[in-house]
Amino acid sequence: MLPIRALDFRAMQKSIKELNEDGGLFIWSHFLMHILCNMKHGKRAKKDMLHFARQHYINNKRELAKINEFRKIYTIDKAIEWYTKDSFFYRLLNGALRSENFEVIYKFRSFIADLHQQLKTMHQTYVDQLFSSADKNVFEVYRGQLLPKSEFEKLKQNINGFVAMNTFLSTTTHKSIAPLFSGNGENRPELESVLFVIKIKQTYLTEPFADISVASNMTDENEVLFSIGSIFRIDSIHALSETQWHIDLSLVTHNDEDVVRFSQYLRESVDSKPTFIDLIDIFLNMNDYQRVVHYSETLLKKISLTRVERSQIYLALGQAELHINGDFNEAERCFLEIQKLAQLTSTTNYNMLASFYECMALLQIEKNNYTDAMKLLNEILQMSTTHSFGSHIVAKTHSNLGLVYRKTLQFDQAYESYEKSLDILTKSDILPKLHPTYSTLLNNLAYTKQLQHDYDQALKYYNLAREHQQKSLPAIHLLTATTLSNIGLLHMMKYDNEKALETYKKAAAMFNQIYDADHPRLGMIYSNMGDLFIQVGDYEQAKDNLNKALQN
């Protein structure tokens, strides 16, 4: 799988991702690759890639000559040929994929799409040939690899679990060739020599793969190439010798029905040709706010955008500005642009107008203007009686009303609003079970029960929220950080100080990866930690945390 996040890039290159450990990230990164592979890429994409490659190899005449050759003769049906050459493509692209460097991945977006599409074109013919014999429904390919010790240990501890490769995965049909690439234990203890044996069953064919010998620059390796995001089950691991390991994998689809449905929902939510706006929405859902701002500002410079497209961009940009540094004025400016665009059309676009009211209401809540927020949210409900909104908009409005009631200490009304929102979503079945909206509602129901001192019921909802988040969200996410912060407060209210501190530390670490150092929301978690240290009598730690809170 391709795990792409601004929040948690790691310097160590990784070729494998454990789905049991980070299934939520799989959903969003897999969807991100779907967007990149299916977007329309113009001449600019190729220019960006070549400019980056030239800068990287600015003093390497041999590579510069290959880059110029590519510029002159490349066509989209030659992607595999260029990928398998000893050239800048293989080194730069795979390095970016393994280190999760989206900036470089994005430079190679058109080539990734070409390579994926060429594999799709070859896939069906290859599969038909592969399983043409009536008694042949399983096929094996092989891969030799030096695997970092930490990755190898995770695989050993995850037998019958699932992994996804975060690059285009190269294998061979010749078992004798694969060990040449795995070494013989000479790089221990840092790297383990591994032979992967991968079983392909006719019933499990999702991401494209194909024998690329006819299109490859290396025709003698009988290479079968899998596209990014292919999922494998770890069947067994055993030692081949004192220095080499044998790992059996099977090509599969994701085994979680809810994950499959949510992934399908995301794909169906975009057109067959996704746009930059879809890319921005992914970054917004992944809390990658810096990239939301970067790509939104870039896109807004284009003249050819429709009013609806502009409103979608301003919606994302306003939310990002609010989250990055709590900039109310900049967020409000973006939201007011949505109102202008909604009213510029010959007939009022009520969906756009509802988005404007919602965003302005949330902004007023952040500014503690609860009366104004209530008016805006009730305006949405009033519009919904005369205009055909989706039920999810009505459900979200009731959830936001619950937030206003909770902020104004009307806990019974808050709980009732959250329950109404959950009831609408459950009955309409308009959103899949793993949609983040459910996680938000579960967290809000829990926090309301917590404020009513019904701690057992609150903890029940929190556990449901955490279970949901682990399946549906990247590991570092605002919803998860918020839930952890609330659980920390719950433990503190129950005088379970050890659990409270442990949970607060997790929440603080996550908030620090999401927000800039001076964001006001960081002040809240430090203030709570300060109160906790006062509760346990550690006044030095209390002073330190309360001083941090005052700086935000």
N, C-alpha and C positions, 0 to 999 in steps of 0.2 A: 504494500500500500504506500501511497505517497502522502506522508504526514506533513502538511504545509501549515505553518503558523508563524506569525510574527512574534508570538509571545514566548516561544520555547525552542528556538533553534539551538541545536547542539553541534559543537565543533566536530565531535567524532562522527565519522560517516557510518551509516547504518544501512543494511540492505534488507532487513526483515523487521516487520512490526507484528507484535502479538495482539490479536484481536480481542482476546479475553481481557487484556490489560487496558486497552484503549479503544473499545468498540465505537464510542461516540466520535472520536477523531476519524475513524475509518469512514463513517457515513459522510462527513463533511468533506474530507480530503478526496474521497472517491467521487463525490459530486463535483468538486472543483476540477478534477481531471476530466470529467464528462463535459464540463463547460469549455475547458481549454481545447479539447479534442473536437468539439463540434461548433465552436465559434467560427465566424467568417473572418479569415485573416487576409488582410490586404498586403500591398507592397511594403508598407511601413514595417510590418512584422519581420519581413526578411531583412530589411535594412538595419533594424535594431539588432538582430542576431549577428549579422556580419560586422557591424561596427563594434559590438562587444568582443567578438572573436579577434578582430584586428588589434584592438587595444590590449587584449590579453597576450597576444603573440607579437607584440610590436617590434621585438628584436629578433624574431625567428623567421628568417627568409623562407625556409622550407615550408612552414605552416602558412605563411602569408601567401605563398604561391598556390597552395591548396585552396585557401579561402577565395582567392581570385578565380581559380578554376571553377569552384562551386558557383560563384556568382554568374559565370558565363554559361554554364552548361546544365545546371540543375533543373530537373522537372520533378513534379510530385510523385511520379512513378519510380523515382530513383532513390527514395528515402532510405530503404533498406540497404541498398548498395553503399550509400554514403555513411550510414550508421556503422556498417561493418568494416569500413576502411580504417587504417591506422591514421586517424586524423583528429582534428580539433573537436569534431562532433562527439565521438565516443567519450573522449576524456572530459570535456567540459560539461556535456549533458548529464552523464552518469554521476560525475562529481557533484553536480547541483542537486540531482535527485536524492543521492545518498545523504548529503548534508542538509537536505530540506531547505535549500536556498531558493526561495520563490523568486527573488529578483532575477536570478540567472535563468531559472525555469521559465519565467515569463518571456525573457529574451528569445528563448527557443520555442515559443508557443506554436508557431506555424510548422516547424519541423516535427514537433511532437505529434501534432494533428495529422501531418502527412504520413508519419510512420505508423500511427494507430490505424489510419484509414487504409493504408496498403496491407496491413495485417488483416483487417476486416475483409478486404477484397479476396485475399488468398485463403482465408480461414475455411469457408464452407467447402471449397474444392478439396482442400487438404483433409478435412474431416470425413468427407464422403469417400475419399480414397482409403483413409486410415481404417475405417470400419466397414469396408465393402464386403469383407468376408462375413458370412452369417454367424460363424462361431467365434468371431473376434470382437469382444466388447471392452477389452482392457488393453492399453498400450503403455509402454514405459519409455521415459527419457531420463537423461542423467546430467548432473552438473557437479563439477568439482569446484570447491571454494575454500578459501582461507577465511574462517569465521572468528570475529573477536570473541574472546573467552566469555565476556558478559552475555553476548547474544546466545552463544552455545549453551550456557547454563540455563538461560530462560527457556530454551527449547526443551532441554532435558526435564525441566520441572513442569512442562506443559504438554505431556503426552496426551493425545486425543483432543488437544486444543487446536486453535486455528491461527495461521499466520498469513500475512499478505506481503508480497515483495514490493519494495518502493522504487523499483526501477523496471525497465524492460528486462525480462529475465531470459538469459541465453542458456539453452540446454542442447544436448546432442543425443542422437539416437544410437551412437556408438559408445558402449560402456567402457571401452578401452581408452577412449580419448579423454573422458571426464577427469580421471585421476591426475592427468598431467597438469591440471589447473589447481589441484588441492594441496600440492606439496606432500611432504612426508614427515610432518611434525617438527621440522627444523625451526619453526617460528614460535614454538611453545616457550613460555606459557601465555604470551599475549594473544596468539592466534592458533586456532585448532584446524587441523586438516580434515575436511569433511567431504564425503561423497553423498550427494542427494540422489535418491532414486524416486522419480515422480511417476505415479500411476495416473493415467487419464482414462476415465470411464465415459462411455458414450452418453450417459445420462447427465453428466455434469459438464456442460459446455456453455460458459457465460462470456467471460472476456475473451477476445480473439487471440488465437495463437496459430502458427503455421510453420511448416518446413520452409525455410527461406533460402535454401541452397541455390535455387534458380535465380534469385535476385541478389544474392549475397556477393560480396567481394571475395569471400573465402568459401569456395564451392566444395572443399574437401572435408569439411567438419560436420556435415549432415546436421546443421543447426536448426533447432526448433525454437522460435522466439515467442515468448508470452508478453502480452501487453501489460502495462502498469495496472495494478489493482487485482491481479489474479489471486485467488484465495486457495490456501492449501491446508489440509488437516495433517497434523503430525501423528503418524501411525505408530512408529517405533524408532528407537535409537539404540544402536549397539556398536561395539568396537570391532573394526575390521582387523586391526593389529594394535600394537602398543602405541602407535603414533597416528593412526587414522580412524575416523568414525564413519559409520554408515547411518544415514537418516532416511527413513521411508516417509514420503509425503503422498497425499492424494489430492488431485485437483477437485475442488468442490465449490458449491455456492455457500453463501452465509447461511448458517443453520437456524438463525433466529427469525421467526416469522415477522415480528414487529420491526426488526431492522430492515428486512426485505421490503416491507410495505412502506416504511418511511423513506427508504432510498428511492422506491418507485414514485412515491408522492413528489419528492424533490425533482426527479427527472421530468415528471408530467407537469410540473409547475412552470417550466420554461418551454419555449418553442423548440422546434427541431433545430433551429439555428440560434443558439443562445447569444446574448449580447454582453457588452461591458457592464450593463446595469445588473445583469444576473451575477456577474463576477463580484460586483460591489456588494450585492446582497449577501453573498456567501461570507465575505469578510466581515460584514456587519453581524451575521449570526455567529461567527467565530470570535467576536470581540476584537477583531484586528482593526481597531479604529484608525490607526495611522494610515493604513492602506486604503481604508474607506475615504479618508480625506484626500489622499494623493490621487487616487483614480477618479474621484468625483470632480475635483477641481480640474483635472486634465480633460475630462469628458465635457464639462460645462463650457469649455472654450469652443466646442464644435457648434457650428451654426445649424446643422441639419437635424437637430433633435426636435421631436414633437413636444407639445406641452405636457402630455402625460409622462413622457420620458424625463423631462426636466423636473417635474414634480417628484418623480420617484428618486431622482438623484438628490434633490434638496431634502427630501425626507430622510434619506440615509445620512447625508452630510450633517444635518441638524442634530441627529441622534449621536453621531460620532463626536461632534464638537461638545455636546453636553457631557459625554462620557470621558473624553480625553482630559479636559481640565475644568469641567464645570462652567464653561463659558455660556452663561444664560443669554447674553446679548447676541452672540454669533448664532446660537441655536435658534433664537427667536427670529433673527433676520432670515434664516433659511426657511423656517416654517411659514413666515409671512409670504415668502415667494410662492409657496404652494397655494395659498389663498388667492393670490393674484392670478396665477395660472388657471385655477379652477373657475374663476369668474370671467376669464378672457374668452372662453368658448361661447358659441351662440346659445347653447343651453348649458346650464350649470352642471358641472361634473360632480355629482354628489358623493361619489366614492373618494375623489380627491379632497372634497370639502370635509368629509368625515375624517380623513387622515390628518388634515390640518387641525380640526378641533381636538382630535386625540392627542396630537403632539403638543399643542398649546396647553391642553389640560395637564399633561404630564409635566410640562415646564412650570406651570403654576403650582403644581404640587411640590416640585423641587424648591420653589420660592416661598413655600408655605402660604400661598394664596388659595386656600381651600374653597372659599365661596365661589371664586371665579372658575376654579377647576370643575366644581359641581355643575355650574351653569353650562359649561362647554360640553360635558359628558351627557347631560340631560338633553342638550340640543341634538346630539347624535341619536339618542333613543327616539326623540321626536321625529327626526328625519326618517328613521327606520320604519315608522308606521305608514309613511306615504311613498317611500322609495324602496326598491328591491335591493337591500344590502344582503351580503352573505351572513349566515347565522354566526359565523366566527367573529364578525365585527361587533355584533350585538353582545356576544359572550365576552369579548375583550372589554367592551365598554362597562359591563357589569363588574368585571374584575377591577377595572380602574376606579369605579365608584366604591368598591370595597376598600381600596387603598385610601380614598378620601375619608371614608367613615372610620377607618382604623386610625388615621392620623389625627382625627378629631375625637378619638377615644370613644366612638360609638361602636363597640365591639360586636354586639349582637347584629346590628345592621351590616357590619363589615362581613361577618361570617355568612350571613344570609345572601349577600351579594356574590361572594365567592362561590357558594354552593349553587346559586342560580347560574353562574357562568359555567361551572363544571357540568351542570345538568344539561344546559343547552348544547355544549360540545359533545357530550356523551350520546345524547339522543339523536343529534344531527349526523354524527359519525363523519363530519366533514373534514376533520383532521386526523391523521394516523396517531396511534397511541404514543408514539415516541416524539411527537411534535413538542418543541420547547414550551409551548403555551401550557401544557399540562404540568410541567415541572414548576413553572411560575405559580400556578394555582395551588399546587400542593404545598409549596413553600409558604404562600400567603395564608392558607388555611391553618397551617401549623403555627405560624407566628401569631395569628389571632387567638388561637387556643392557648398559646403560651402567655399572652398578655392577660387572658382570662384565668390564668393560673391552673389550667387543665393540662398539666405537664405530660401525663401519660398519653393523652390524645394528640398533643403537640408532637411528641417524639414519634408517634406512629406515622403522622403525616410527613415528618422530616425524613424518616427512613424510606418512605415511599418516594419522596422527592429525590433523595440521594441515589436510590436504585434506578430511577428514571434517568437522572443526569449521567450516570456511569454508562448507560446504554446509548444516550442520545446526544451528548455534548463532548467537545474536546476536553481534555483533562484540566486545562486552565480556562475557566469561563466565569463570567460575572455571576450567573445564576448559582453556580456551585459555590463560589466564594461567599455569596450572600447567605446561602443556606448554612454553610459552615459557621459563619459569623453568628447567625441566629441560634444554632445549636450550642455554640459556646456560651451565649447569653443564657440559654435554658439551663445548662449545667451550672452556671454561676448563680442563677436564681434558686437552684436546688442545693446550693452550697457544696456542689461536687467540684471543688476548685481545681483538682488535678486534671480532670477531663476538660474543664472549661479552658484552662491554659493551653492544653494540647490542641484543642480545636481552634482557639483564637489564633494560635501561631500558624496553623495551616491556612486559615482564612487570610491572615495578614500577608503571608508569603504570596498567596494567589493575587490579592488585591494589588500588591506591589508590582506584580508582573503585568497587570492589566492597566493600571493608572500611572500617570506621571507622579513624581514624588510629592508635588504640592497639591494634588487633587483633594478637595474637601472631604470626599468619602473615606480617605485614609485616616482622617482625623477621628472619625467615629470608632473605627476598630481600635485605634490607640487609646482613645478615651475609655472604651470598655475594658481594655486590658489594664489601664491605670486603676479603674475602679476595682478590678479583680485583685490587684496587688494590695490595694488598701484593705480589701476584705480579708486577705491572708496576713496582713501586717508587714508586708515587705515594702516599706515606704520609699526606699531608694529606687526600686524598680517602678513603683507607682509614679514617682516624680519624673523619671526618665520617659515613661510612656505618655504622661499627661503633657510634658513639654513637647513631645512629638505631635500630639494632638493639636496643640496651640499653633504649631507651625503650618497647619493645613487650613 
